Amino acid sequence: MSALPTSHISLTARDYAILRGIALHRPLAPRGYYTLLSAKLVCAEVVESVADDVATLDSLVRYRVGAGSTLEHRLVVGSFESMMGTNVSVRSMVGLALIGARAGHEVDLPGREETRVAIETVSPAPRREWVRASGQGLG
């Protein structure tokens, strides 16, 4: 595994728009958060759909922070404080590190010496087949 270059990040248009909204509103965030957010927004490839092993909103991600134990959370928009239980928010440093990253990659956390988030596996976000089946478009 190697550190994830920001040039190899894939974001869906929805995920990109949400991250851009966070950047524009600049809520209170941990040190280094906006450094990583800016890098992702500038370098990400915005695509219609991503590979199943790329973390998007609603993906279930198994990962480790530093030398810690393996964690498994669903990636959500929620508030910074919602990083407990079964979810991790993209408004947290760890959630931001996960979004757009692929299984097998590691992401350095800016402002935290020698701390990396290692993505082990990604289970894709549930498909929204019911939307298509009902004849309602997404936009």
C-alpha positions in Angstrom: 0.0 0.0 0.0 1.1 3.5 -0.7 -0.1 7.0 0.2 -3.0 8.0 -2.0 -2.0 10.7 -4.4 -4.8 13.3 -4.6 -4.6 12.9 -8.4 -6.1 9.4 -8.2 -9.3 10.4 -6.4 -12.7 9.7 -8.1 -15.8 11.5 -6.9 -19.4 11.2 -8.1 -20.9 14.5 -9.1 -23.1 14.3 -5.9 -20.2 13.7 -3.6 -18.2 16.5 -5.3 -21.2 18.9 -4.9 -21.5 18.1 -1.2 -17.8 18.5 -0.5 -17.8 21.8 -2.4 -20.8 23.0 -0.3 -18.8 22.2 2.9 -15.8 24.1 1.5 -18.0 27.2 0.7 -19.7 27.3 4.1 -16.5 26.5 6.0 -17.9 25.1 9.2 -15.6 24.6 12.2 -13.3 21.6 11.4 -10.2 19.9 12.8 -6.8 21.2 11.9 -5.8 20.1 8.4 -9.3 19.4 7.3 -9.5 22.2 4.7 -6.0 21.3 3.4 -7.3 17.8 2.6 -10.7 19.1 1.3 -9.0 21.6 -1.0 -6.7 18.9 -2.4 -9.6 16.6 -3.1 -11.7 19.2 -4.8 -8.8 20.4 -7.0 -7.4 17.0 -8.0 -10.5 14.7 -8.0 -11.8 13.3 -11.2 -15.6 13.8 -11.2 -17.3 10.8 -12.8 -20.8 9.6 -13.5 -20.2 6.4 -11.6 -17.2 4.9 -9.7 -15.8 1.5 -9.4 -17.3 -0.6 -6.6 -14.1 -0.4 -4.6 -14.2 3.4 -4.4 -15.7 4.9 -1.2 -18.7 7.2 -1.9 -21.4 8.5 0.4 -23.4 5.6 1.8 -20.5 3.1 1.1 -19.6 0.7 3.9 -15.9 1.0 4.5 -13.4 -1.1 6.5 -10.3 0.9 7.5 -7.6 1.5 10.1 -6.4 4.8 11.5 -2.6 4.6 12.2 -1.8 1.4 14.0 -5.3 1.1 15.4 -7.7 -1.8 15.0 -9.9 -2.2 12.0 -13.1 -0.2 12.0 -16.2 -0.5 9.8 -18.5 2.5 9.1 -21.0 3.8 6.6 -19.8 7.0 5.0 -22.4 9.8 5.6 -22.7 13.6 5.3 -23.8 14.1 9.0 -22.2 16.4 11.5 -18.7 16.1 12.7 -20.0 14.6 16.0 -21.8 11.8 14.2 -18.6 9.8 14.0 -19.8 7.3 16.4 -21.8 4.1 16.1 -22.1 2.8 12.6 -21.4 6.0 10.6 -18.4 8.2 9.9 -19.1 11.7 8.5 -17.3 13.4 5.6 -17.2 16.4 7.9 -14.7 14.6 10.1 -11.0 14.2 9.1 -11.3 10.4 8.8 -14.5 10.5 6.7 -13.0 13.1 4.4 -9.9 10.9 4.0 -12.1 7.9 3.0 -14.3 9.6 0.4 -13.0 9.1 -3.1 -10.3 6.6 -2.0 -10.0 3.0 -3.2 -9.6 -0.2 -1.2 -5.9 -0.8 -0.7 -5.0 2.9 -0.6 -3.7 4.9 2.3 -4.4 8.6 2.9 -2.1 10.8 5.0 -4.0 13.0 7.5 -2.6 16.6 7.2 -1.6 18.1 10.5 -1.2 14.7 12.2 2.3 13.5 12.0 2.7 10.0 10.6 -1.0 9.3 10.8 -2.6 7.5 7.9 -6.0 6.1 7.1 -5.7 2.7 5.4 -8.7 1.6 3.4 -9.1 -2.2 3.6 -12.4 -2.8 1.8 -15.3 -0.9 0.4 -18.8 -2.2 0.0 -20.6 0.0 -2.6 -23.5 2.2 -1.6 -26.8 0.4 -2.0 -28.2 0.8 -5.5 -31.4 2.9 -5.7 -33.2 0.6 -8.1 -36.6 1.5 -6.7 -36.1 5.1 -8.0 -35.6 3.8 -11.5 -38.4 1.2 -11.2 -40.9 3.8 -10.1 -40.2 6.0 -13.1 -38.8 8.9 -11.0 -35.5 10.3 -12.1 -32.8 11.6 -9.9 -32.7 14.9 -11.6 
